[in-house]
């Protein structure tokens, strides 16, 4: 993915996050917004930090990000 496409993806994901946030409060909305944030983090890590070129580091960052996001989603569901 090129930097321009990554930027467009980040803008689209940010607009989607904003649209979801304006819908109000609800347990499922938090999970959706966190999912969108997860996708944005993947784009930043892969394209801007260049992890798509280094599969080992990408896998490590993916596992760490996955653990963090699952913990956040779990906490939001419990709360």
MIZADO-638202 format. One line per 4 residues: number of its first residue (from 1); their letters; for each residue x, y, z of N, C-alpha, C. Coordinates in pm, 1 decimal. Layout:
BEGIN
NUM = a = X,Y,Z,X,Y,Z,X,Y,Z  ...
END
This chain:
BEGIN
1 = xxxx = 85.7,-117.3,0.0,0.0,0.0,0.0,90.2,123.5,0.0  55.1,217.9,-85.1,133.5,341.3,-92.2,98.1,432.2,25.0  181.6,531.0,45.7,158.7,625.9,154.2,29.4,704.9,129.8  2.5,737.8,4.5,-120.2,811.8,-27.4,-243.8,729.4,4.2
5 = xxxx = -241.7,602.6,-33.4,-355.5,515.2,-2.1,-369.4,495.1,148.3  -257.0,485.8,216.9,-261.4,472.0,362.6,-323.6,595.9,425.3  -285.8,712.2,376.0,-342.5,836.5,427.4,-492.9,841.2,402.5  -536.9,800.8,282.9,-680.2,799.6,252.6,-753.7,699.3,341.3
9 = xxxx = -691.8,585.9,367.1,-752.8,486.8,456.3,-764.9,542.0,597.7  -662.5,611.9,644.5,-667.4,670.9,778.3,-775.7,777.5,788.0  -790.8,858.1,684.4,-896.1,960.1,683.6,-1033.3,893.6,686.4  -1052.1,790.0,605.1,-1180.9,720.0,601.2,-1211.9,654.2,735.8
13 = xxxx = -1112.7,591.6,795.5,-1133.4,527.2,925.9,-1161.4,631.3,1034.6  -1096.0,746.4,1026.2,-1122.6,853.4,1122.7,-1263.8,907.8,1107.9  -1309.1,924.8,984.4,-1446.5,970.4,961.1,-1547.6,868.1,1012.7  -1518.7,740.7,992.3,-1607.5,636.5,1042.8,-1611.0,636.9,1195.1
17 = xxxx = -1494.8,655.8,1258.1,-1489.6,663.1,1404.6,-1570.3,781.2,1456.6  -1557.5,894.8,1389.3,-1631.5,1014.2,1429.9,-1781.5,992.6,1413.7  -1820.2,930.6,1303.7,-1962.4,903.1,1280.8,-2017.1,809.6,1389.0  -1942.0,708.4,1424.5,-1986.6,616.2,1529.6,-1995.6,686.4,1664.8
21 = xxxx = -1901.1,774.5,1691.0,-1900.7,844.2,1820.1,-2018.5,939.9,1833.0  -2064.7,994.7,1722.2,-2177.7,1087.5,1729.2,-2311.6,1016.3,1745.7  -2313.5,885.0,1725.7,-2438.6,810.0,1740.0,-2484.5,798.5,1884.8  -2394.8,819.9,1976.3,-2431.7,811.4,2117.0,-2344.0,712.5,2191.0
25 = xxxx = -2395.7,668.8,2303.6,-2319.2,575.8,2385.6,-2385.1,439.1,2381.6  -2304.8,339.1,2389.2,-2354.2,202.3,2389.7,-2237.1,107.5,2386.6  -2257.5,-8.8,2441.5,-2149.3,-106.0,2448.4,-2096.8,-146.6,2312.4  -2187.4,-165.2,2218.1,-2142.7,-208.7,2086.4,-2070.4,-97.6,2011.6
29 = xxxx = -2105.9,28.4,2037.3,-2037.0,139.9,1972.1,-1890.9,148.0,2014.9  -1867.4,122.0,2142.4,-1729.1,124.5,2193.0,-1647.5,17.8,2122.7  -1705.0,-99.2,2106.9,-1633.7,-209.2,2041.0,-1605.7,-174.6,1894.7  -1701.4,-112.3,1827.2,-1681.9,-72.4,1686.8,-1571.8,32.7,1675.5
33 = xxxx = -1574.9,133.2,1761.5,-1472.5,238.7,1757.0,-1334.1,181.6,1788.8  -1326.3,89.7,1884.7,-1198.4,25.6,1914.3,-1150.8,-59.6,1796.7  -1243.1,-124.0,1727.9,-1205.8,-199.2,1608.2,-1150.8,-109.8,1498.6  -1212.9,6.4,1481.5,-1162.4,102.7,1383.3,-1024.1,154.8,1423.7
37 = xxxx = -1004.3,177.7,1552.7,-872.7,222.0,1601.2,-767.3,113.9,1576.9  -807.2,-10.7,1591.3,-717.0,-123.3,1565.8,-673.3,-122.1,1418.7  -768.2,-100.6,1328.1,-734.7,-95.5,1185.8,-641.3,21.6,1155.5  -666.4,136.0,1219.3,-579.1,251.4,1198.6,-438.5,222.5,1247.3
41 = xxxx = -428.0,156.3,1360.4,-295.6,121.6,1413.6,-221.9,28.6,1318.1  -293.1,-64.6,1257.0,-230.5,-156.4,1160.7,-174.9,-79.1,1041.2  -252.5,17.3,991.1,-207.6,97.0,876.2,-81.6,175.0,913.0  -82.6,239.1,1027.9,33.6,318.3,1070.4,155.3,228.9,1087.4
45 = xxxx = 138.6,115.8,1153.8,252.2,26.4,1175.4,305.2,-30.4,1044.4  216.1,-72.9,956.9,260.3,-136.1,832.7,321.6,-38.2,734.2  253.3,73.3,711.2,296.8,163.3,604.3,395.8,267.9,654.2  359.4,341.2,758.1,443.3,452.5,801.2,568.5,407.2,876.3
49 = xxxx = 558.4,298.8,950.8,677.1,247.2,1019.0,749.5,141.3,937.0  689.5,101.3,825.3,755.1,8.3,733.4,759.0,-135.7,780.2  669.2,-175.0,867.6,671.9,-312.3,917.3,624.8,-413.2,813.2  563.5,-368.5,705.3,524.4,-461.8,600.9,646.7,-521.2,531.7
53 = xxxx = 759.4,-455.6,548.2,884.3,-503.4,489.1,958.7,-600.7,580.2  921.6,-607.5,706.5,993.5,-689.8,804.5,892.6,-781.7,874.3  868.6,-900.8,818.8,761.9,-987.1,870.3,777.5,-1027.6,1017.4  896.6,-1049.0,1063.4,917.2,-1089.0,1202.9,874.2,-980.4,1300.9
57 = xxxx = 919.2,-859.7,1275.6,880.3,-747.5,1361.4,731.2,-719.9,1351.0  677.8,-733.9,1230.2,534.2,-710.9,1210.2,452.2,-809.4,1292.4  494.0,-935.5,1292.5,423.7,-1036.4,1369.9,429.0,-1005.1,1518.6  545.2,-963.1,1568.0,558.6,-927.5,1708.8,470.6,-809.9,1747.6
61 = xxxx = 473.7,-705.1,1666.1,387.9,-589.0,1693.1,240.5,-626.2,1682.3  207.8,-715.6,1588.6,68.3,-758.2,1573.0,18.8,-830.3,1697.4  100.1,-918.7,1752.7,59.5,-989.4,1874.9,43.9,-893.2,1992.3  137.1,-800.4,2006.8,126.8,-701.9,2114.6,4.2,-614.2,2101.1
65 = xxxx = -20.6,-566.5,1979.2,-138.6,-483.9,1953.6,-266.5,-563.5,1976.0  -265.8,-688.3,1933.4,-382.6,-774.4,1952.3,-413.5,-792.4,2101.1  -311.7,-820.4,2180.0,-332.2,-839.1,2324.2,-387.9,-711.4,2387.8  -332.2,-596.7,2349.9,-377.0,-469.3,2404.5,-522.1,-439.5,2366.7
69 = xxxx = -555.9,-459.7,2238.0,-691.0,-429.0,2192.3,-793.5,-526.0,2250.6  -757.8,-653.5,2261.7,-849.9,-750.1,2322.9,-874.1,-713.2,2469.9  -769.0,-668.6,2537.2,-786.7,-625.1,2677.0,-879.0,-503.2,2683.9  -860.7,-406.7,2596.2,-947.7,-288.6,2595.4,-1092.0,-323.2,2562.2
73 = xxxx = -1111.0,-409.1,2465.1,-1246.5,-450.1,2428.2,-1310.1,-527.6,2542.5  -1232.7,-614.6,2607.0,-1284.3,-688.1,2721.6,-1325.0,-595.9,2835.4  -1242.6,-496.9,2863.7,-1275.8,-400.9,2969.1,-1400.3,-318.6,2933.3  -1413.0,-283.2,2806.1,-1531.0,-204.8,2766.7,-1658.5,-288.5,2776.0
77 = xxx = -1649.4,-416.2,2747.5,-1766.8,-502.3,2756.6,-1803.1,-525.9,2903.1  -1701.8,-542.9,2987.6,-1727.7,-564.7,3130.9,-1783.7,-439.5,3199.6  -1741.4,-322.9,3150.2,-1783.3,-197.6,3212.3,-1916.2,-158.7,3167.8
END
